[in-house]
Amino acid sequence: MKKIYYLSTCNTCTRIINELNLPKDFVLQDIKTELITESQIKAMRSLTDSYESLFSKRARLYKELGLKEKSLSEEDFKNYILEHYTFLKRPVIIYNNQIFIGNSKKSVEAAKQAIHEQ
């Protein structure tokens, strides 16, 4: 699979996608207009260690809902991501059986290397 879950209104996501110089066969899914399905989040989870690793604690709603003070389970993380796109750490890049989560330099560089190593 070659897919990126991103937010089209996010300048950082747009910059990263441009920076990656993607092959034409990548599928881009704007998570604001095409919501994440349960099967998609489960597929992402199967490539990483937890739903928490896919969850953005920077989201404004995280603070507004007081989630920092709560002890969230894996099921909670999954449900919040499905409930509102803002909780997905973006972008999520899936390339073959590898997943790259978020916009850290390390994650973006690893994705770039994986995509262009052929």
N, C-alpha and C positions, 0 to 999 in steps of 0.2 A: 504494500500500500504506500502511496505517495500522497500525503494529504497535510494541509495546514488548517488548523482551527484558529481563527483570528477575528479581530474586530476592525471593520473597515474605517471606523471613525477614530481609531487609535493611530496616532502618528508613529509611535514606536513600532507597532506591528507592520505598518506600511513600509517604514524604513528597513526593517529586517527582511521583509519579503523581497524588496528591491536589492538589498545587499546579497541575498542568497543566490541571485541569478539562476532561478529555478528552470529545470527542464520543462518542456511543454506539457508533459504528462502528469504534472502535479495538479491535484484538485484543491481548490481553496474554498473553505466554508466560512462565510461571515456568520458568526454565532449570534449576531443580533437579529438578522433577517431569517436565518435557518437554524432554529434552535437545536441544541444537542439532544440526541435521543438516548434512551437508557442503554441501548445496544452499543452506541458509539462510546459512551462514558465507560462501559464495561470493557470494551476493546482497548481503550486508552489505559485503563487500570491494569489490564493483563500485561502491559508492557512496562509498568513501573511498580514501585514497591507499595504504594498506597493511594487512596483517594485524596488524602491530605496533601500529597506531593503535587496534585493537580489543582489544589485549592489556593486561591489568592487571598492572603490575609491583608493585602493592601486595599482591597475593595472598600469603597466608602460605606457600603451596606454592612460590611463586617463590623465596623465601628458603630454605625447607627443602630444595628440590632443587638449590640452588646455581646457579640459572640466571643469576644476575647475573654470575657469573664466566665464563659460556659465551657464545660468539658465536652467537646464534640467527639462522637464516635465516627468510625469509618462510614457508616450508613448516613450519618448526619452530613458529612462532607459531600458524599455523593448526591444526596437529596438537595442540598443547597446549590450545588452546581447545576443540577437539572432544573431547579426552580428559577434561577436567575443567571443569565450568561456572565454577569460581572464577576461571579465567583470562580470562573475558570482562569487559571494563571495563563496568560497569553504571551506569545502564540504557542500553540502546541503543534509541533512538527513531527509527523510520522513518516519515516522513510524506511521502507522494507520492514524489518521487525525491530527497528530502533525508535525510541521516542525522545524528543528534546522538548523540555518544558520551560516556558518563561523566556524572559528577555535578557538574562545575564550574559555577559560577554562570553563566559565559559560555555554555556549552552548553545549560543548562536555559532560560536567557532566550531564546536563539535558537530553541529548540524551541517555547517558549510563543508567541513572536511569529509563527512560521510557522504554527502550528496555529490561531491566533485572528485572523489578518490578514484573513480573508474578511468 
